[in-house]
Amino acid sequence: MSGAVPFWRAAGMTYITYSNICANMVRNALKEPFKSEALSREKVHFSFTKYLNGKPEKPSIRSSDAPQ
């Protein structure tokens, strides 16, 4: 069964890239108020800790929409 390659792999994409494209298409197809709700859930927040001389500094909370 050598011909069973997923189409996203045959197109040279990773599964994450493919799933992100699909998710964006679904969010853009939604009507209001669902579209704005879905777009607000798209944001990602994470904690970032810098280390100086082997010791952690105070962690900072980052958002996917904030400049780095």
N, C-alpha and C positions, 0 to 999 in steps of 0.2 A: 504494500500500500504506500508506495513512494510519492504518489501524486496528491496526498492529503495534506497540503500545506494551507494553513489559514490565510485568507486573502489579505489580512493586515500584514502578515509576515512577508507574503509575496510582493506587497507594495513597498517593502523596506521600512515598515514602522514597527515600533515596539507595541505591546498590548496596552501599556499605559498611555501612549500617544493616541492610539485608536480609541480607547475608552474616553479620554479627555475630549476628543473631537466629537464623539457621539453625545457626551453629556452637554457640551456647548450647543449642539444642534437641538437637543430636546429643550434646554432652557430657553433658547431663542424662539422656539415654536410655541411656547406657552403664552396665554393671554393674561392680561392684568386681572386681578392682583397677584396671581400665582407667579408671574414672571419676576416681579421685583422681590418676592419672597424667596424664590429659588436663587436669584443672584446674590441676595444678602447671605445665604447659607454657603455660598461658594468660597467665602473668605476663610483663610486658615490662620490660626494664631498658634504661636509656639514660643517656648522659652529658650533663650540663648545665653550661654555662660562663657565668658572669656576666662582664660587661665593666664596668670602672670607668675613667673618663677615657680611653676608647679602647683600654685594655689588658686582656687576658683575665686573670681571676683563676684560681685553681686549680679545675679541673673537679670536679664531684661526680657520683657515680653515683646515679641515682634508679631506683626501681621503681614499676610501675604501681599497686601496692597500698600504697605509702608515702604518708603525708600530705605536702602540699607546703608 
